[in-house]
Amino acid sequence: MDTAYPREDPRAPTPSKAGAHTALTLGAPQPPPRDHLIWSVFSTLYLNLCCLGFLALANSIKARDQKVAGDLEAARRFGSKAKCYNILAAMWTLVPPLLLLGLVVTGALHLARLAKGSATFFSTKFEDGDYD
């Protein structure tokens, strides 16, 4: 049996120190601010309409710099701006093609309905007595 160091009983009460201070945290710790850097890079490369992806990338880099510097409030502010620019870039890239697709589909349906009506008009046989 190894008796080189004294073993403590885990059930024994711990001695309290006189004058010990206790620190209380008054709220849940906030997570570190997000900088949305990956999203901004993709917005810059693929969704760069009106340079919104570039603006998102610039604010993401500023947010990361502020987070490294320790100014979490500024990092949160720049990260929020980057998120807004990324959302705007995605909307500007996705909404116009969807609207165009909707217009093409409704136009094709309307033209099909017109073609069906004109086909019945041109297939009508007139007789000589109809022209009097």
Disulfide bonds with the S-S distance in Angstrom:
none
